[in-house]
Amino acid sequence: MRGIKTQEPTGKKAPFSLGKALLAIVAAVFIFQLGMGIGSGRFALGRTDVQSRNTSLPSDLSYDTVEQVYDALRESYDGELTEEQLLDGLKQGLAKSTGDPFTEYLNPSSAQEFNNDLNGTFTGIGAELSKDNEAIVIVSPIAGFPAEKAGLRSRDVIVEIDGQSAYDLTITEAVKRIRGEAGTKVQLKVVRNGSEALTFDITREQITIPSVTSEILDGNIGYLKIARYADDTAALASEAADRFKAANVNGVILDVRGNPGGLLDSSIKVSGIWLPKGTTVLEEKRDDVVVKTYASEGRAQLQGVPTIVLIDGGSASASEITAGALKDNNAATLLGEKSYGKGSVQTLQPLRNGGVLKVTIARWFTPAGKNIDKEGIEPDQKVERTEEDFKNERDPQKDAAIEKLRQR
């Protein structure tokens, strides 16, 4: 007989109580004490200093009707269900009820995938996803990997994955459908610019992304590319800055195009390569009230060195923090296209089962009070990179930055 997999004796009701289990789940939530934030459009760790405006909610929910739904499924559903499956669905539903696309329950396997993502190693197509209302949107295809090679672009809206609708999927659900073994293919149907329908057949690869690359161009311009803000990014960027300083470069290009974000702590430290200690990097607000101010703690090796930051529609979250901090403190000029606009803060709240609940707790603002979330940051000098530029591997944004620094 098909049904929920439990260890009940024949003819007796299963000992599992969904209501009691929910109470246990809620009681199991605790916040990491690591003092580190993640801002990739996904997570932030270690926040115990937030105040909720939901204090009017009852301390415990009534689960009577939830138990009724459970009993009905258990007794009548024509299919096989598991206890784990039901509990995962219940937790996902609680998170989804907020209406916030970034508040989400991750089961243990999804939580592990997140850790792999942050370390820059995974199997897939190499694209960062976000959500706009009910639509799954590409924040940025990662340079040099299948998504970019196939022609996907920032802000493409995914409407189908392997022929199935992507409407109303969570980001995690979309990622699971897109990922798979290296060498296999996934088909994505996207809508570009609100009207152009395109279909892409993309072969998955094992993807390992260095968070920082650097070089000295034409003998006197330092070029620093940050692909994401991981735990090694600040140290690697600082080492590159020391090399630039030793080479007495005339200017620096900081390239955060296509950078979907990462560790908040890392973005603050990177900002400190240009900003002296104590300089405001960003403000965190809840209900339009500043609840926390983050300041630079770096050595400011490149303070005073002419710097241009390259941004585009794929620059999101932590990369927007660095760009905004350098712009507002007059430490750099921004060149390129308007950034993505991901400025909400999520905390990671781990559960005993190995899963994670991420919850939006605040919004980020630049030192000058600019709201990053859903608004993005405008460049000081707008330079577009067209489809023809991508196809012919031209980079007018980088070229314009080099020329601007040469003229100084």
C-alpha positions in Angstrom: 0.0 0.0 0.0 1.4 3.4 -1.0 1.4 6.2 1.6 3.7 8.1 3.9 6.7 6.1 5.0 6.5 5.7 8.8 7.2 2.9 11.2 3.7 2.6 12.5 2.1 -0.8 13.5 -0.6 -1.9 11.1 -4.0 -0.3 11.9 -2.5 2.3 14.3 -2.1 6.0 13.7 1.5 7.1 13.0 3.2 8.4 16.1 4.4 11.4 14.1 2.7 14.7 15.1 3.2 17.4 12.5 2.2 20.2 14.9 4.7 19.0 17.6 7.4 18.7 14.9 6.8 22.2 13.8 7.2 23.5 17.3 10.4 21.6 17.6 11.6 23.1 14.3 10.9 26.6 15.3 12.6 26.0 18.7 15.6 24.7 16.9 16.4 27.9 15.0 19.5 29.7 16.3 21.7 32.4 14.7 25.5 31.9 14.1 27.8 34.0 16.2 30.3 34.6 13.5 29.9 38.3 12.9 30.1 37.9 9.1 27.6 38.8 6.5 26.9 37.4 3.0 25.4 39.6 0.4 25.1 37.7 -2.8 21.4 38.1 -3.1 21.3 35.1 -0.9 22.6 35.2 2.7 24.2 36.9 5.6 25.6 35.2 8.7 25.8 36.0 12.3 23.2 38.6 13.1 21.7 38.6 16.6 21.1 42.3 16.8 17.9 42.7 14.8 14.5 43.8 16.1 11.4 42.4 14.5 8.2 44.4 13.9 6.2 41.1 14.1 6.0 41.0 17.9 2.2 41.1 17.6 2.1 37.6 16.2 1.2 34.9 18.7 4.1 33.1 20.4 2.8 29.8 19.1 0.7 29.1 16.0 -2.4 26.9 16.1 -1.7 23.8 14.1 -5.2 22.2 14.2 -5.9 22.7 10.5 -2.4 21.8 9.6 -2.9 18.5 11.4 -6.2 18.1 9.4 -4.3 18.6 6.1 -1.7 16.1 7.2 -4.3 13.5 8.3 -6.1 13.9 5.0 -2.9 13.5 2.9 -1.9 10.5 5.0 -5.2 8.8 4.6 -6.2 9.7 1.1 -3.3 10.8 -1.1 -2.9 8.5 -4.1 0.9 8.4 -4.1 3.9 7.9 -1.8 5.0 10.6 0.6 7.7 10.7 3.2 7.9 12.5 6.5 10.9 14.4 5.4 9.2 15.5 2.2 6.2 16.9 4.2 8.3 18.7 6.7 10.5 20.2 4.0 7.3 21.4 2.2 5.9 22.8 5.4 9.1 24.8 6.2 9.3 26.0 2.6 5.7 27.2 2.8 6.3 29.1 6.0 9.2 31.0 4.4 7.3 31.6 1.1 4.4 33.0 3.0 6.4 36.2 3.6 6.2 37.1 -0.1 9.9 37.9 -0.1 11.9 36.0 -2.8 15.0 36.0 -0.6 13.4 34.6 2.5 13.7 30.8 1.9 14.2 27.5 3.6 17.1 25.4 2.3 17.2 21.7 3.1 20.6 20.1 4.0 21.6 19.4 0.4 20.7 22.9 -0.7 22.6 24.4 2.2 25.7 22.3 1.2 25.3 23.5 -2.4 25.4 27.1 -1.1 28.7 26.4 0.7 30.1 25.0 -2.6 28.9 28.1 -4.5 30.6 30.4 -2.1 33.9 28.5 -2.5 33.5 28.9 -6.3 33.2 25.2 -7.1 30.1 23.6 -8.6 28.8 21.8 -11.7 26.4 23.8 -13.8 26.3 26.5 -16.4 27.9 29.3 -14.5 25.2 31.9 -14.0 24.0 33.7 -10.9 20.2 33.8 -10.5 17.8 36.1 -8.7 14.1 36.6 -8.5 11.9 39.5 -9.6 8.3 39.0 -8.5 7.5 35.5 -9.7 10.2 35.4 -12.4 13.6 33.8 -12.2 16.1 36.3 -13.6 19.8 35.9 -14.5 21.9 38.4 -12.5 25.0 37.6 -14.4 26.5 34.9 -16.5 30.1 34.2 -15.2 32.8 35.1 -17.7 34.3 32.2 -19.6 31.7 29.6 -18.6 28.8 27.9 -20.5 26.1 30.4 -19.8 28.1 33.3 -21.1 29.5 31.3 -24.1 25.9 30.3 -25.0 24.9 33.9 -25.1 22.9 34.4 -21.9 22.9 38.0 -20.6 22.2 39.8 -17.4 18.4 40.4 -16.8 17.3 37.6 -19.1 14.1 36.1 -17.6 14.0 32.3 -17.5 10.5 31.1 -18.5 11.3 27.4 -19.1 13.8 24.9 -17.9 13.9 21.7 -20.0 10.5 22.4 -21.3 8.9 23.0 -17.9 7.7 26.3 -16.7 10.0 28.3 -14.4 7.2 30.5 -13.1 6.9 30.8 -9.3 10.0 28.6 -8.7 12.2 29.6 -5.8 15.8 30.4 -6.7 16.9 27.2 -5.1 14.4 25.1 -7.1 15.6 26.8 -10.3 19.2 26.1 -9.5 18.4 22.4 -8.8 16.7 22.1 -12.2 19.6 23.8 -14.1 22.4 22.0 -12.4 23.4 18.4 -13.2 26.4 16.2 -14.1 29.2 17.7 -16.2 28.7 16.9 -19.9 24.9 16.8 -19.8 22.7 19.5 -21.3 20.0 21.8 -20.0 17.6 23.8 -22.2 16.6 27.3 -21.1 14.0 29.4 -22.7 14.4 33.1 -21.8 12.8 36.4 -22.6 15.1 39.3 -23.2 14.2 43.0 -23.0 10.6 42.0 -22.3 9.8 40.8 -25.8 12.5 38.7 -27.4 12.1 34.9 -26.8 15.3 32.9 -27.1 16.2 29.2 -26.5 19.6 28.0 -25.4 20.9 24.4 -25.1 23.8 24.6 -22.7 26.2 21.9 -21.7 27.0 21.8 -18.0 30.6 21.9 -16.8 32.6 21.6 -13.6 33.1 25.2 -12.6 35.9 26.5 -10.4 36.1 30.3 -10.3 39.1 32.2 -8.8 37.6 35.1 -6.9 40.5 37.5 -7.9 42.7 37.9 -10.9 45.0 40.8 -11.6 47.6 42.1 -14.0 49.4 45.3 -14.9 48.3 46.7 -18.3 50.6 48.7 -20.6 53.2 48.9 -17.8 51.4 51.4 -15.7 47.7 50.6 -15.1 46.8 48.0 -12.5 43.8 45.8 -13.4 42.0 44.0 -10.6 39.1 41.7 -11.5 36.9 40.4 -8.6 34.5 37.7 -9.7 32.8 37.2 -6.3 33.4 38.1 -2.7 34.6 34.9 -1.0 36.6 34.4 2.2 40.0 34.7 0.3 39.0 37.7 -1.8 40.2 40.5 0.5 43.6 39.0 1.1 44.1 38.3 -2.6 43.0 41.8 -3.6 45.2 43.3 -1.0 48.2 41.4 -2.3 47.4 42.7 -5.8 47.2 46.2 -4.4 50.6 45.8 -2.9 52.0 44.8 -6.3 50.4 47.7 -7.9 51.9 50.1 -5.3 55.3 48.6 -5.7 55.1 49.0 -9.5 54.1 52.6 -9.0 51.1 52.3 -11.3 49.5 55.5 -12.6 46.0 54.2 -12.1 43.9 51.2 -11.2 40.8 49.6 -12.8 38.6 47.6 -10.4 36.4 45.4 -12.5 33.2 44.1 -10.7 31.2 43.5 -13.8 29.2 40.3 -13.5 30.0 40.0 -9.8 26.9 38.8 -8.1 28.2 39.5 -4.6 29.3 37.3 -1.7 30.7 38.0 1.8 29.8 41.4 3.2 32.9 41.3 5.3 35.0 40.8 2.2 33.5 43.7 0.4 34.2 46.0 3.3 37.8 44.9 3.5 38.2 45.4 -0.3 36.8 48.9 0.1 39.5 49.5 2.8 42.2 49.1 0.1 41.2 52.6 -1.0 39.5 54.1 2.1 41.3 55.0 5.3 40.3 53.3 8.6 37.1 54.6 10.0 35.6 55.7 6.7 31.9 54.8 6.3 31.4 52.0 3.7 27.7 51.4 4.1 24.7 51.8 6.3 22.1 49.2 7.2 18.5 50.3 7.7 15.4 48.7 9.0 12.1 50.6 8.4 14.2 53.6 7.1 16.2 53.8 10.4 19.9 53.3 10.4 20.6 50.3 12.7 24.2 49.7 11.8 27.1 51.5 10.1 30.0 49.6 8.6 33.4 51.4 8.5 36.7 50.6 6.7 39.4 48.8 8.6 41.9 48.5 5.8 45.4 49.8 5.1 44.3 52.0 2.2 47.3 51.1 0.1 45.7 52.6 -3.0 44.4 55.8 -1.3 44.8 58.6 -3.7 45.6 56.4 -6.7 43.3 57.3 -9.6 40.8 54.5 -9.8 37.9 53.5 -12.1 35.4 50.9 -11.1 33.7 49.0 -13.9 30.1 48.0 -13.2 27.2 46.6 -15.2 23.8 45.1 -14.8 25.4 41.9 -13.4 27.1 43.8 -10.5 25.1 43.0 -7.5 25.0 43.2 -3.7 28.5 43.1 -2.3 30.0 44.5 -5.5 27.5 47.4 -5.3 28.6 48.0 -1.8 32.2 48.5 -2.8 31.3 50.5 -5.9 29.0 52.8 -3.9 31.5 53.2 -1.0 34.3 54.3 -3.4 32.0 56.6 -5.4 30.5 58.3 -2.3 33.9 58.8 -0.7 35.4 60.3 -3.9 37.9 57.4 -4.1 36.9 56.2 -7.6 34.9 57.0 -10.7 32.3 54.5 -11.8 32.2 53.5 -15.5 29.9 51.2 -17.4 26.2 50.5 -16.9 23.7 50.7 -14.0 24.2 48.0 -11.4 21.7 45.3 -10.6 20.2 46.7 -7.4 20.4 43.9 -4.8 20.6 45.6 -1.4 18.6 43.5 1.0 20.3 41.7 3.9 19.6 38.1 4.8 20.6 36.2 7.9 21.3 32.5 7.9 19.6 30.6 10.7 20.8 27.0 10.8 18.5 24.2 11.8 19.3 21.0 13.7 18.5 18.9 10.6 21.4 20.6 8.7 19.0 22.8 6.8 19.1 26.6 6.8 16.5 29.3 7.0 17.4 32.6 5.4 15.5 35.7 6.4 15.6 39.2 5.0 16.3 41.6 7.9 17.3 44.9 6.5 18.3 47.0 3.5 21.7 48.4 2.5 22.5 52.1 1.7 25.6 53.7 0.4 27.5 56.3 2.6 25.6 59.1 0.9 22.3 57.4 1.7 21.6 55.9 -1.7 19.3 52.9 -1.6 20.9 50.0 -3.4 17.9 47.6 -3.3 15.9 47.6 -6.5 17.5 50.9 -7.6 21.1 50.0 -8.3 23.9 52.5 -8.8 24.4 54.7 -11.8 27.9 55.0 -13.3 29.5 58.4 -13.5 30.3 57.7 -17.2 27.9 55.5 -19.1 29.5 53.1 -21.6 27.4 50.3 -23.0 28.6 46.9 -24.2 26.4 45.7 -27.0 25.5 42.2 -28.3 27.9 42.8 -31.1 30.6 43.7 -28.7 30.1 40.4 -26.8 30.0 38.4 -30.0 33.2 39.9 -31.3 34.9 39.9 -27.9 35.2 43.7 -27.8 35.3 45.4 -24.4 34.6 49.2 -24.9 34.1 49.7 -21.2 37.5 48.4 -20.3 39.0 50.3 -23.2 37.3 53.5 -22.1 38.7 53.1 -18.5 42.2 52.6 -19.8 42.0 55.6 -22.0 40.6 57.7 -19.2 43.5 56.8 -16.9 46.1 57.4 -19.6 44.8 61.0 -19.9 45.4 61.7 -16.2 
